[in-house]
């Protein structure tokens, strides 16, 4: 039984992608950043190790690629274009993993992930 299911549009992120297991702590926040009213969100997970956080970034990148999304940047974080004015930004810093979903621009996603790491 998964801890929770995260659905993005009509797709579900497979259980285990974020690596939320014993010792990990997660939070999900919703933000009003989009003109179309669609909520943007950020997931922040503190993993027991930096390696676990890095692995979560890799696993989510594999999922986004399998959906046919274009990776448009690798620095400062992985950035995927999910659709028109719809970006996903994924990164890690030490033991922290963050992913920003439904971002209206790549820059907005990068800013939100940076704030999550503060």
HELIX and SHEET records of a PDB file:
HELIX    1   1 UNK A   50  UNK A   66  1                                  17    
HELIX    2   2 UNK A  106  UNK A  116  1                                  11    
SHEET    1   A 2 UNK A   7  UNK A   8  0                                        
SHEET    2   A 2 UNK A  11  UNK A  12 -1                                        
SHEET    1   B 6 UNK A  25  UNK A  31  0                                        
SHEET    2   B 6 UNK A  40  UNK A  46 -1                                        
SHEET    3   B 6 UNK A  96  UNK A 103 -1                                        
SHEET    4   B 6 UNK A  86  UNK A  93 -1                                        
SHEET    5   B 6 UNK A  78  UNK A  83 -1                                        
SHEET    6   B 6 UNK A  70  UNK A  73 -1                                        
END                                                                             
